[in-house]
């Protein structure tokens, strides 16, 4: 048997009883003959609690110190889990991200992994111990400071370790039984997907699906590391994220047209009104946004009015960065001469994703007709080879998800989705 890397989210280790249950599951894997490496997130809402604490003592916590604070959550999880495993009669050793050899750049709060040198992990496995690693964190290659990888970073830690250790599989445990055709909290008839390609999973993650972190899927695809998404609350087979050629459909050798429906409530829409339609103006606007380290998703530019030679440029961005974008763009109003900025954070994004749509005409029409029949108004549209996304009013997201799910017959005749812990992670 080879190496298995398991990652457990915060809902899976939310309290002492949950930690004991996870410890038993890990020991059971070890008894099957595997070498086991475990990556853990902070218990329950610990990270949010620590952020709240930081904001109470400082209106703008220094990034370096905030990282030092936030990594404490995972260190608590790794230590208590190691204790629980040892109480079951198996050797377990806990390691921080830096002790596990996770080397990152120096960007506090959103560091990227540069290298993984898991010498101490390999030593522990060689001595028949279970290695428990604190997720979400590493150490800067240049400053030697502790860094964090951003939200969902424990997923990335797990895949990076699996690649470095040449593991057989990286198992990502949460509180749902796998990846579903839609969020089961919105669509109760959502069906579990048995296998899904890296590319489709990337699109689902990028469009708001919370089950896997985007960077973790990118890492897995780059190194062809299979991911098994499953629940820590059941023994059911989960969803395998693999190469596209390894995705075998149950009823057909051809890929399903649509794999799933994703949604994102964290979006906002910003419109710059009355921009002079001449070379360089759009570039100046988006350079200001880029310099503020703000990611942009959809972009729509209207055809300029002949009488005024002015155009409107709209784009979507994370709602948490909306006011920063407004501030940065407002500084350019006098220089560029646009009329005003309109900002709307009461919108959301709904997307259909599927590798089969590239060879199936009429997908967009069916999607838009379903939304129209449900009374959902479309504000913006964006497409790729395997994805169609729309921006709608936040109040209509649920109706849009349900309508799209039904339009492409993605539902199951039985209720498959069970959210055991309540958060999906």
Secondary structure, DSSP 8 states (H G I E B T S, - for coil): --EEEEEE-GGGGSSHHHHHHHHHHHHHHHHTT-EEEEEE--STTHHHHHHHHHHHH-TT--HHHHHHHHHHHHHHHHHHHHHHHHHTT--EEEE-TTTTTEEE-S-TTS--EEEE--HHHHHHHHTT-EEEEE-SEEEETTT--EEE--TTHHHHHHHHHHHHTT-SEEEEEESSSS-BSS-TTT-TT--B-SEEEHHHHHHHHHTT--SS-HHHHHHHHHHT--EEEEETT-----EEEE-GGG---SS-SS--S--EEEEESSEEEEEEEEEE-STTHHHHHHHHHHHTT--EEEEEE----TTT-EEEEEEEEEGGGHHHHHHHHHTTHHHH---EEEEE-SEEEEEEE-GGGGG-TTHHHHHHHHHHHTT----EEEEETTEEEEEEEGGGHHHHHHHHHHHTT---SS-----SSSS--
